[in-house]
Amino acid sequence: MIQTSSSGLPKALIFDVDGTLADTERDGHRIAFNEAFADLGLDWVWPDELYGDLLVVAGGKERLRHFIKAYQPEIPPALVPKSKEALTAFIRKLHLLKNTYYKARISSGKVPLRIGVRRLIAEARQQGCRLAIATTSSYENVVALVSGAFGPEAMDWFEVVAAGDVVPAKKPAPDIYYYTLDKLALPPQDCLVIEDSQYGLQSATAAGLPTLITVNGYTKTQGFSAARLVLSHLGDPGHPFRVLGGAAHGYSYVTIDLLSRLMG
């Protein structure tokens, strides 16, 4: 049964993960991909600028396939016999190896949460706002980040964790958000999404969800005209955000009260 809200408070906050909760793309996935390449004897390297270009493709396996097709790097025949099936198996193996390096990096504390994330999640829990995650990252990678940042019990804070291949069409398709709304049994107007990218915004707004954007180094030049508010980060007392689009109503860091003002 669908629940509806009679107040302006969001009934649920839905968080993207990569680039939103932490700078995992630049400081986590990119480095882990490079470590996996080296481990397999590949001379591929994804520097910052190239990785930013590759982020136009959502999903790690999909990003690898795009890189191989568009940039045509040399692949040793011993690693990949020339067949479509062998290439798919190679991409899957490489992606799994990358995730191993990624989880080790996250567990070592090398990728901290972005400004304001810890405080806002604590405030949401205190005010009874439900929490969910909607991401193209794998479930295992979500567990590594959330548990590493907040403790092993923190996964229980999120009623829905829609991750990885739980839906076939990844962002910017709205499928991941339709799935999340269905599991929450809430209409889109009672929820608010926090995203970092144009694809994430397109995905959320196509599902009818009001969305706040916190940009990062890879997404700061993207278009966010459909967002309710665009910020440099979520902010903290003594560390105010910069408003890049929309109205912050006099606030200097994101609170549940500010999010309520964005719901209308």
N, C-alpha and C positions, 0 to 999 in steps of 0.2 A: 504494500500500500504506500502511495506517495505521501510524504509528509510535506506540509507547507508551513511557512513562517508568517506570523502576524506582526513581527517587529522588523526593524531595519537591520538588526544584527545578522551577519552571515551565519547560517546554520552549519556550514562546512567550509573549510579552506582546503583547496586542492593545490598541491605543490608539484611543479616539475622538479627534476633533480639536477641533472648536469647543467652547470652554469647558473643555476638558481639557488640551490642550497649551498653549493660550493663551486669553486672554479675547477671543477673536475675535468673539463675538456682540455684546458691548457696544461694544467699541472698534474693531471691524472692519466686520462685516456691517451693523450698524445705521447707522453713519455713511455707509457706501457706499450703502445704500438711499436715504438722505436726499439724497445727492449726485446719485444717478440721478434721483430725483423732480424735483429742481430743474433738472437738465439738460434734462428733457423738458417743463419749464414747468408741472409739477404743483405744487399748493400743499400736498401731503401732507408731513407731518413725523411721524416715529416717535420720540418721546422714550423715555427709559429705561423708564418704567412701562408704556407701551403695548407696547413691543417685548417686554418680559417676558411680557405677556399673549399676544402673538402666537406666542411660542415653544411654545405647546401644540400647534402644527402643525409637524411636521418637514419640512424641505426649503424652500428659498427660493421656488421657483415655487409650491409648495403654500401657503406662507405668504402670498404676494401674492394668490392667488386667494381665500383665506379672508378676508383684509382687505377685498377688494373686495366680497365677498358679505355679510360680517357688518357692516361699517362703512359701506358704500355711499358711498364718496367720489365726488365729481364727476369724471368723466373727459371731457375735451373730445372732442366727436364727431369732430373732425379726426384725433384719435389713434386712436380705436377706433369704427369703424362698428358698429352694433348687431347683432352676430351672434356665435354661440358660437366660431366659427373665428377671427374677428378678435380676440376677447378672448384666446384662447389664444396667438395670434401676438404680441399686445401684451405679455402676461405674459412670454413668452420673450424678447422684445426688451429689456424692462425689466430682467429678471434678468441678461441678458448684459452690459448696461451697468453694472449694479451690480457684477458680477464684475470688470469693468475697473477701477472705482474701488477695489474691495477689494484687488486684486493690487497696485495702485500704493501703497496704504496699507501693506500688508504689506512690500513691497519697501523702503519708506522707513524701516523699523524702528520704526514707531509702535505695534506690537502685540507686546510682548516675550513670551517663554515664561513660563509660570507657574513658581512656586517649585518646585525639585526636578526638573523635567522633564529638563533637560540632564544633570544628574548621574545620574539613574536610567537614562536611555537609554545613557549611557557605561558604567555598571556592567553593564547587561544585555549589551552587546556584549563586554565584557571577559570575562564568565563564559559566553559562548557561548549565551546565551538568544536565540532567534529573535524577530524583531520583525515586527509587522503593524499595519495601520491598517484600521479599519472605521468609516465615517462617511457621513452624508448629504451632506456638502459635496462639491463637484465635484472631480474629479481635479486640474484646473488650480489650484484654490484650495489643495489639499493641497500641490502642488508649490511654490507661492508661499510658503507658510508654512514648510515643512520646509527648502527650499533657502535661503530667506532667513535662517532661524535657525541652520542648521548648515553651510551650504555646498552647492554644486550636487551634490556626490557623495553627499549624505545620503539621497537617494531610494533608492539602492542598498542601504541598510541594512535597508530594509523589504521582506521577501520577498513580501508580499501588500499591495496597496493597494486595498481594496474601497471605492469612492467613488461618490458621485452616484447615477446611475440604473443602476448595474450590476445591481441587482435591482429589480423593479417595486414591491415593498412596502417602504416605509421604516420605520425605527424608530417605534413600539415592536414592529413585526413582527420576528421573529427571522431573517428571510431573509439580511440582510447578514452575520450571524455564521455561519449555516450555510454561506454562500458562502466565507467566510474560512477556516473549519475545513476545508472540502473542498480548498481550494487549499494549505493547510498540510499536509494529510494527517495531522492530529492529532486525537485525541479531545478533547472539551471538558475533561475532568478534568486534562489535561496543560497547559492554557493558563490564563492569567489576564487578565481584561479590566480596563482602567482607564477609567472613564466619569465623567460629571459630572451626569447628569440621570436623572430617574425613567424617562423613555422609553428612555434608553440602558440602564438597569438592567433594565427589563422585556425588552428585546430580547435582551440577553446571557443573562439567566437562563433565558429561554424556550428558548434553545439549549443549556442545561445548563452554562453557563460561570460559574465563580466570578468575582466582580466586586468591585473596590475602587472606591469613589466619592470623588472630590475635588470638593466643592461649589464653586459660584461665587455671585455676587450674585443671579443669576436663579434658581438651583436650591436655595438653602440651606434653604428651607422645605418642600421636597418630601419625600415618603415614601421611605425607603430600607431598609425592614426586611429585604429579601432580600439586602442587600449583606454581604459578609464583613467590611468595615471602611468607615467613613465618616469622612473627614478634611476639614479646612479647605483643605489643599493637601498636596503630597507631602513638603514639608519639606526642609531642608538643615541641615548642621552649623551651629549658631549661629542657626538660624531654624526652631525646632521646629513641627510641625503641632499642631493641636488635634484631639482625638478627639471626634467627634460621634456615633459609634455603633460598637459592636463593641469588640474588644480589640486593642490595639497591642503587647502582650507586652513592654512596657518600652521600645520603640523611640520615638525622637523624630523620625525622618525615615524615609521608605520606602527600604528596601534589598531586594535580592534575597532575603536571608535572611528578612526579615519576610514577603515575598510567599510564600516557601516555607511559612511557618507558616499562611498563609491557605488553602493548597491542599487541606488535608484535609477 
